[in-house]
Amino acid sequence: MENYNEEFKLDLPRYAMPPVGMHKGVLARLSKSKNKSKYSGEMVEKYGLHFQLLTDNEETGRRFTAVAFFTPSLGKNSRMYKFLCSWLGQSSLSKSDLEFLQKKGLTEYVGRCGYLSIVHSEDGAFANINSIAPLPQSDWFEPIDYNADTETPF
């Protein structure tokens, strides 16, 4: 298997991608998965932060979804640390923030909103969260639970 990811791209259902640009989003759910590392070739755990955007998909009538995947690390140079700092509007996470995250995890952030910059991958297959900024609490909105439906949320 030359390229691990290519094998699975063929089997993934095509999902409706949100338009490129800035969108209000709410963290709707978290996921854990194991993916093959581009660097070591070993299986590594990844956290998925699934955001529902306030922008609706006209075809389905549902909100668009964008996901950010991270290696679970809170080291100051990690992507997850930098993402959380941006989301919280801070230049760094305080000791109490880090202790809270280590004790409670990210579940306490479900329902928290942000202003997301969405870009598309070069091959046009995926929508990626390029960056996130805090959203004033007066603009926050609730995620919609699509799990009650039999259809997939994409």
CYANA upper distance limits for C-alpha pairs under 8 A (distance plus 0.5 A):
  3 ASN  CA      7 GLU  CA      7.49
  4 TYR  CA      8 PHE  CA      7.84
  4 TYR  CA     36 LYS  CA      7.71
  5 ASN  CA      9 LYS  CA      6.82
  6 GLU  CA     10 LEU  CA      7.42
  7 GLU  CA     11 ASP  CA      8.08
  8 PHE  CA     12 LEU  CA      6.85
 14 ARG  CA    125 ALA  CA      8.36
 15 TYR  CA    154 PHE  CA      5.94
 16 ALA  CA     57 ASN  CA      8.02
 16 ALA  CA     64 PHE  CA      7.76
 16 ALA  CA    154 PHE  CA      6.99
 17 MET  CA     64 PHE  CA      7.47
 17 MET  CA     65 THR  CA      8.23
 17 MET  CA    126 PHE  CA      7.41
 17 MET  CA    127 ALA  CA      6.29
 18 PRO  CA     55 THR  CA      8.28
 18 PRO  CA     57 ASN  CA      8.09
 18 PRO  CA     64 PHE  CA      6.12
 18 PRO  CA     65 THR  CA      7.69
 18 PRO  CA     66 ALA  CA      8.06
 18 PRO  CA    118 ILE  CA      8.07
 18 PRO  CA    127 ALA  CA      7.27
 19 PRO  CA    118 ILE  CA      7.77
 19 PRO  CA    119 VAL  CA      8.42
 20 VAL  CA    117 SER  CA      8.06
 20 VAL  CA    118 ILE  CA      5.58
 20 VAL  CA    119 VAL  CA      5.54
 20 VAL  CA    120 HIS  CA      7.15
 20 VAL  CA    127 ALA  CA      8.44
 21 GLY  CA    117 SER  CA      6.06
 21 GLY  CA    118 ILE  CA      5.75
 21 GLY  CA    119 VAL  CA      7.32
 22 MET  CA    115 TYR  CA      7.20
 22 MET  CA    116 LEU  CA      6.02
 22 MET  CA    117 SER  CA      5.05
 22 MET  CA    118 ILE  CA      6.75
 23 HIS  CA     53 LEU  CA      6.80
 23 HIS  CA     54 LEU  CA      7.42
 23 HIS  CA     55 THR  CA      7.57
 23 HIS  CA    115 TYR  CA      6.21
 23 HIS  CA    116 LEU  CA      5.70
 23 HIS  CA    117 SER  CA      6.98
 23 HIS  CA    118 ILE  CA      7.87
 24 LYS  CA     53 LEU  CA      6.21
 24 LYS  CA     54 LEU  CA      6.08
 24 LYS  CA     55 THR  CA      8.23
 24 LYS  CA    113 CYS  CA      7.66
 24 LYS  CA    114 GLY  CA      6.46
 24 LYS  CA    115 TYR  CA      5.16
 24 LYS  CA    116 LEU  CA      6.63
 24 LYS  CA    135 LEU  CA      8.11
 25 GLY  CA     51 PHE  CA      6.20
 25 GLY  CA     52 GLN  CA      5.86
 25 GLY  CA     53 LEU  CA      4.66
 25 GLY  CA     54 LEU  CA      6.36
 25 GLY  CA    113 CYS  CA      6.01
 25 GLY  CA    114 GLY  CA      5.96
 25 GLY  CA    115 TYR  CA      6.64
 25 GLY  CA    116 LEU  CA      6.99
 26 VAL  CA     51 PHE  CA      5.69
 26 VAL  CA     52 GLN  CA      5.87
 26 VAL  CA     53 LEU  CA      7.01
 26 VAL  CA     54 LEU  CA      8.45
 26 VAL  CA    110 VAL  CA      8.12
 26 VAL  CA    111 GLY  CA      6.26
 26 VAL  CA    112 ARG  CA      6.15
 26 VAL  CA    113 CYS  CA      4.68
 26 VAL  CA    114 GLY  CA      6.88
 26 VAL  CA    140 TRP  CA      8.15
 26 VAL  CA    141 PHE  CA      7.49
 26 VAL  CA    142 GLU  CA      7.47
 26 VAL  CA    143 PRO  CA      6.66
 27 LEU  CA     49 LEU  CA      7.18
 27 LEU  CA     50 HIS  CA      6.31
 27 LEU  CA     51 PHE  CA      4.88
 27 LEU  CA     52 GLN  CA      7.00
 27 LEU  CA    109 TYR  CA      7.50
 27 LEU  CA    110 VAL  CA      5.49
 27 LEU  CA    111 GLY  CA      5.80
 27 LEU  CA    112 ARG  CA      6.23
 27 LEU  CA    113 CYS  CA      6.80
 27 LEU  CA    143 PRO  CA      7.77
 28 ALA  CA     49 LEU  CA      8.40
 28 ALA  CA     50 HIS  CA      6.25
 28 ALA  CA     51 PHE  CA      5.91
 28 ALA  CA     52 GLN  CA      6.56
 28 ALA  CA    110 VAL  CA      6.20
 28 ALA  CA    111 GLY  CA      6.59
 28 ALA  CA    143 PRO  CA      5.85
 28 ALA  CA    144 ILE  CA      8.12
 29 ARG  CA     49 LEU  CA      6.92
 29 ARG  CA     50 HIS  CA      5.81
 29 ARG  CA     51 PHE  CA      7.76
 29 ARG  CA    110 VAL  CA      6.64
 30 LEU  CA     47 TYR  CA      7.56
 30 LEU  CA     48 GLY  CA      6.04
 30 LEU  CA     49 LEU  CA      5.49
 30 LEU  CA     50 HIS  CA      6.50
 30 LEU  CA    106 LEU  CA      8.32
 30 LEU  CA    107 THR  CA      7.80
 30 LEU  CA    110 VAL  CA      8.26
 31 SER  CA     47 TYR  CA      6.19
 31 SER  CA     48 GLY  CA      5.32
 31 SER  CA     49 LEU  CA      7.26
 31 SER  CA     50 HIS  CA      8.28
 32 LYS  CA     45 GLU  CA      7.36
 32 LYS  CA     46 LYS  CA      6.18
 32 LYS  CA     47 TYR  CA      5.16
 32 LYS  CA     48 GLY  CA      6.57
 33 SER  CA     45 GLU  CA      6.19
 33 SER  CA     46 LYS  CA      5.78
 33 SER  CA     47 TYR  CA      7.05
 33 SER  CA     48 GLY  CA      8.18
 34 LYS  CA     43 MET  CA      6.43
 34 LYS  CA     44 VAL  CA      5.80
 34 LYS  CA     45 GLU  CA      4.95
 34 LYS  CA     46 LYS  CA      6.39
 35 ASN  CA     43 MET  CA      5.82
 35 ASN  CA     44 VAL  CA      6.02
 35 ASN  CA     45 GLU  CA      7.00
 35 ASN  CA     46 LYS  CA      7.42
 36 LYS  CA     41 GLY  CA      6.10
 36 LYS  CA     42 GLU  CA      5.92
 36 LYS  CA     43 MET  CA      4.91
 36 LYS  CA     44 VAL  CA      6.66
 37 SER  CA     41 GLY  CA      5.35
 37 SER  CA     42 GLU  CA      6.03
 37 SER  CA     43 MET  CA      6.58
 37 SER  CA     44 VAL  CA      6.77
 44 VAL  CA     71 THR  CA      8.03
 45 GLU  CA     71 THR  CA      6.79
 45 GLU  CA     72 PRO  CA      7.78
 46 LYS  CA     69 PHE  CA      6.64
 46 LYS  CA     70 PHE  CA      5.77
 46 LYS  CA     71 THR  CA      5.19
 46 LYS  CA     72 PRO  CA      6.83
 47 TYR  CA     69 PHE  CA      5.98
 47 TYR  CA     70 PHE  CA      5.68
 47 TYR  CA     71 THR  CA      6.75
 47 TYR  CA     72 PRO  CA      6.77
 48 GLY  CA     67 VAL  CA      6.72
 48 GLY  CA     68 ALA  CA      6.12
 48 GLY  CA     69 PHE  CA      4.96
 48 GLY  CA     70 PHE  CA      7.05
 49 LEU  CA     67 VAL  CA      5.96
 49 LEU  CA     68 ALA  CA      5.70
 49 LEU  CA     69 PHE  CA      6.92
 50 HIS  CA     65 THR  CA      7.28
 50 HIS  CA     66 ALA  CA      6.48
 50 HIS  CA     67 VAL  CA      4.96
 50 HIS  CA     68 ALA  CA      7.21
 51 PHE  CA     65 THR  CA      6.12
 51 PHE  CA     66 ALA  CA      5.82
 51 PHE  CA     67 VAL  CA      6.51
 52 GLN  CA     63 ARG  CA      6.52
 52 GLN  CA     64 PHE  CA      6.40
 52 GLN  CA     65 THR  CA      5.13
 52 GLN  CA     66 ALA  CA      7.12
 52 GLN  CA    143 PRO  CA      7.07
 53 LEU  CA     63 ARG  CA      6.27
 53 LEU  CA     64 PHE  CA      5.89
 53 LEU  CA     65 THR  CA      6.48
 53 LEU  CA     66 ALA  CA      7.94
 54 LEU  CA     63 ARG  CA      6.76
 54 LEU  CA     64 PHE  CA      8.07
 55 THR  CA     63 ARG  CA      6.26
 55 THR  CA     64 PHE  CA      6.74
 56 ASP  CA     61 GLY  CA      6.53
 56 ASP  CA     62 ARG  CA      5.88
 56 ASP  CA     63 ARG  CA      4.68
 56 ASP  CA     64 PHE  CA      6.30
 57 ASN  CA     61 GLY  CA      5.94
 57 ASN  CA     62 ARG  CA      6.04
 57 ASN  CA     63 ARG  CA      6.23
 57 ASN  CA     64 PHE  CA      6.31
 58 GLU  CA     62 ARG  CA      8.05
 62 ARG  CA    153 PRO  CA      8.22
 64 PHE  CA    154 PHE  CA      7.83
 65 THR  CA    154 PHE  CA      7.48
 66 ALA  CA    118 ILE  CA      8.47
 66 ALA  CA    127 ALA  CA      7.00
 66 ALA  CA    128 ASN  CA      7.07
 66 ALA  CA    129 ILE  CA      7.20
 67 VAL  CA    128 ASN  CA      7.35
 67 VAL  CA    129 ILE  CA      7.38
 68 ALA  CA    128 ASN  CA      7.39
 68 ALA  CA    129 ILE  CA      6.51
 70 PHE  CA     79 ARG  CA      7.36
 70 PHE  CA     80 MET  CA      6.30
 71 THR  CA     79 ARG  CA      8.48
 71 THR  CA     80 MET  CA      7.67
 72 PRO  CA     80 MET  CA      7.59
 73 SER  CA     78 SER  CA      6.73
 73 SER  CA     80 MET  CA      6.97
 73 SER  CA     81 TYR  CA      7.68
 74 LEU  CA     78 SER  CA      6.78
 74 LEU  CA     80 MET  CA      6.94
 74 LEU  CA     81 TYR  CA      5.56
 74 LEU  CA     98 LEU  CA      8.25
 75 GLY  CA     81 TYR  CA      6.96
 76 LYS  CA     81 TYR  CA      6.44
 76 LYS  CA     82 LYS  CA      7.72
 77 ASN  CA     81 TYR  CA      7.50
 77 ASN  CA     82 LYS  CA      7.67
 78 SER  CA     82 LYS  CA      6.95
 79 ARG  CA     83 PHE  CA      6.51
 80 MET  CA     84 LEU  CA      6.64
 81 TYR  CA     85 CYS  CA      6.70
 81 TYR  CA     93 LEU  CA      8.36
 82 LYS  CA     86 SER  CA      6.75
 82 LYS  CA     92 SER  CA      8.46
 83 PHE  CA     87 TRP  CA      6.64
 83 PHE  CA    131 SER  CA      7.68
 83 PHE  CA    132 ILE  CA      7.41
 84 LEU  CA     88 LEU  CA      6.53
 85 CYS  CA     89 GLY  CA      6.42
 85 CYS  CA     90 GLN  CA      5.48
 85 CYS  CA     91 SER  CA      6.44
 85 CYS  CA     92 SER  CA      6.18
 85 CYS  CA     93 LEU  CA      6.72
 86 SER  CA     90 GLN  CA      6.68
 86 SER  CA     91 SER  CA      7.86
 86 SER  CA    131 SER  CA      8.21
 86 SER  CA    132 ILE  CA      6.50
 86 SER  CA    133 ALA  CA      5.94
 86 SER  CA    134 PRO  CA      7.66
 87 TRP  CA    114 GLY  CA      6.89
 87 TRP  CA    132 ILE  CA      5.91
 87 TRP  CA    133 ALA  CA      5.24
 87 TRP  CA    134 PRO  CA      5.49
 88 LEU  CA    133 ALA  CA      7.74
 88 LEU  CA    134 PRO  CA      6.24
 89 GLY  CA    133 ALA  CA      6.98
 89 GLY  CA    134 PRO  CA      6.19
 93 LEU  CA     97 ASP  CA      6.25
 93 LEU  CA     98 LEU  CA      6.93
 94 SER  CA     98 LEU  CA      6.83
 95 LYS  CA     99 GLU  CA      6.64
 96 SER  CA    100 PHE  CA      6.49
 97 ASP  CA    101 LEU  CA      6.69
 98 LEU  CA    102 GLN  CA      6.60
 99 GLU  CA    103 LYS  CA      6.53
100 PHE  CA    104 LYS  CA      6.26
100 PHE  CA    105 GLY  CA      7.76
101 LEU  CA    105 GLY  CA      5.03
101 LEU  CA    106 LEU  CA      6.87
104 LYS  CA    108 GLU  CA      7.38
106 LEU  CA    110 VAL  CA      7.80
111 GLY  CA    141 PHE  CA      8.31
111 GLY  CA    142 GLU  CA      6.66
111 GLY  CA    143 PRO  CA      6.97
112 ARG  CA    140 TRP  CA      7.87
113 CYS  CA    134 PRO  CA      7.74
113 CYS  CA    135 LEU  CA      6.55
113 CYS  CA    137 GLN  CA      8.32
113 CYS  CA    140 TRP  CA      6.16
113 CYS  CA    141 PHE  CA      7.71
114 GLY  CA    132 ILE  CA      6.72
114 GLY  CA    133 ALA  CA      6.12
114 GLY  CA    134 PRO  CA      5.32
114 GLY  CA    135 LEU  CA      5.14
115 TYR  CA    132 ILE  CA      5.97
115 TYR  CA    133 ALA  CA      5.52
115 TYR  CA    134 PRO  CA      6.54
115 TYR  CA    135 LEU  CA      6.11
116 LEU  CA    129 ILE  CA      6.99
116 LEU  CA    130 ASN  CA      7.94
116 LEU  CA    131 SER  CA      6.37
116 LEU  CA    132 ILE  CA      4.98
116 LEU  CA    133 ALA  CA      7.06
117 SER  CA    129 ILE  CA      6.32
117 SER  CA    130 ASN  CA      5.85
117 SER  CA    131 SER  CA      5.71
117 SER  CA    132 ILE  CA      6.75
118 ILE  CA    127 ALA  CA      6.97
118 ILE  CA    128 ASN  CA      6.15
118 ILE  CA    129 ILE  CA      5.31
118 ILE  CA    130 ASN  CA      6.22
118 ILE  CA    131 SER  CA      8.09
119 VAL  CA    127 ALA  CA      6.21
119 VAL  CA    128 ASN  CA      5.81
119 VAL  CA    129 ILE  CA      6.92
119 VAL  CA    130 ASN  CA      6.66
120 HIS  CA    124 GLY  CA      6.30
120 HIS  CA    125 ALA  CA      7.90
120 HIS  CA    126 PHE  CA      6.20
120 HIS  CA    127 ALA  CA      4.91
120 HIS  CA    128 ASN  CA      6.35
121 SER  CA    125 ALA  CA      6.72
121 SER  CA    126 PHE  CA      5.86
121 SER  CA    127 ALA  CA      6.74
121 SER  CA    128 ASN  CA      7.35
135 LEU  CA    139 ASP  CA      7.14
135 LEU  CA    140 TRP  CA      7.58
136 PRO  CA    140 TRP  CA      7.48
146 TYR  CA    152 THR  CA      8.30
146 TYR  CA    153 PRO  CA      6.60
147 ASN  CA    152 THR  CA      8.39
147 ASN  CA    153 PRO  CA      8.19
